Amino acid sequence: MTQIAHICKHLLEGNVLSIMDGFKLFGCTNIPRELSRSVEQKFGVEISRTPKKFKSRYGHVGEYYQYRLNKTTYNMEGIKAMKQYIREQQTSKKKGRQHETV
């Protein structure tokens, strides 16, 4: 499966993502960009962003966001498209389809 398919699957399972989760789970160094371009725009869904404040071990105050796919009426068509995309990615791997190189 592709990185985007894994991200979609993670969101569809009801999990929350942060920048650190994106890096650790998917090797994605800019999860906000990928969520915007590759999930929201591609599938027509809206991902909620919840700001979280933190204090570093050195006393610096900061803020990061947690991202969640809410199962709202607005998102239902996009959620169906995301599920279809994941199925296609799983099927293509099972058939041994080779990735095209550019």
N, C-alpha and C positions, 0 to 999 in steps of 0.2 A: 504494500500500500504506500501511497505517497505521504509526505509530511502533512499536507492539507487534509487528507483523508483521516489521518490519525488525530489531528486537531479537532476535526468535525466530530469524530467518534467520541472523543473525550468530552466535548461540550454536550453532545446529545445524551451522554450518560448522566448529565446533571452536575458534572464537576466544574469547579471554578479554576480559572487560570490566572497566573500573575507572570510578570517578566521572568522571575526565577523558575517557575514551573515550565515555561516555554523553553527555556535553555536546557533544563535538566531532562525533561521528558522528550523533547522533539529536536534538540540541537538548534533551536531557533533563537537567534540573538535579538530579534525585534518582533516580539509577539504582537504588540499593538498594530504594527503595519500589516502583518500577515492576517490578522483578524479583520482589519478594515478592507484590504484589497481582496484577499483570497476567500473570505467567508462572507462578510456582510455584502460586499458588492457582487460577488459571484452568485450567491444564493438568495439575495434579497431579504436577509434577516437583519434584525437589530440586536446587537450584543450590548448588555448593560455594563456600565463601568462604575465600580464602587471605589471611591478613594479610601485609602487606608494610611493612617499616619503611623510613623515609627520613629524610634530613637535609636541611633547606632550605639555600639559599645563605647564610642568616643564622645557621646553626648550630642551628636548632630541630629537635628530633627529633619525628617523628610516625609515624602508621600509617594506611594505607589498605587496602582490600580489593580483591582481584581475584576476579571471578565467572566460573564456568565451568559449563557443562552437561555433566555426565558421562553417558556412554552406558552406564548400568547397567541391570540387569534391572528395578529399581524404576521407572526413568524411561521405559521403552520405550513404554508406552501413551500417556503424555503427549507423548513425542516424535512419535508418530504423529499425535496431535491437533494438535500445533504445525505439522507439515508440511501437514496438511489445512487449517488456518487460513490458512497462507501461500498455498496454492493458491487458496482462496476469495477472498482479498484480491487476488491477481493477476488472477483471472478477472473480479471485479467491476469492476476498473479497465479491463480490455480491453473490457467491454461498455458502458463509459461510464456506469455507474450513478452517480447523483448522491448525495452525502452528505445525510442528513436533518439538518435544523437543529432544535434544541430550542426 
